[in-house]
Amino acid sequence: MRVHVAPRVISTLFRLPAVRRFLFRTVSQTAIEYRESGLSEGRAGRIRGGDRLPWVESAPDNFTPLKSLEWQVHVYGSAGGGLAARCASRGLPLHVFPWSRNAARAGLARDATYLVRPDGHVGLADVLHGPERLERYLDDRDLRFVAQPARAGAAPGL
């Protein structure tokens, strides 16, 4: 069994896409979510506060800013309603990505506000994309950030 049957069964199982997806999600821990955490709030598209931010293929991709390991705001589409000014006044980097089919496939909502924690999970998902809910979220949790001066050569919002 151990020498002849088990290797064939395991080899056959690994060829099945569902098994490979399950093993990838288990090993990579991408299925971990914190929806019941006090740092998790809201829903926009299929994404809820506490979910891991989904990867969206774009140029640059939306995971590039996560290398900074800081709280940040992501918008897929356009950021309006004073969101940019509010993020700047609170010391929160704002990253605006063009709306795309890839963003829609990932479950994101167009023009929604996603406050992303340093661990890559969404703290706040706000479909209304106004700065008021973001302010309330930050104030309720007493989250304070220091506004960083603009870096030379950095594009606004990226």
ABEGO torsion letter per residue (X at the ends): XAAAAAAAAAAAAAABAAAAAAAAAAAAGAABBAAABAABBEBBEABBBGBBBBBBBBOBBAAAAAAAGBBBBBBBEBBBGGAAAAAAAAGBBBBBBBBBAAAAAAGBBBGBBBBBBAAGBBABBBAAGBAAAAAAAAAAAGBBBBBBBBBBGBBBGX
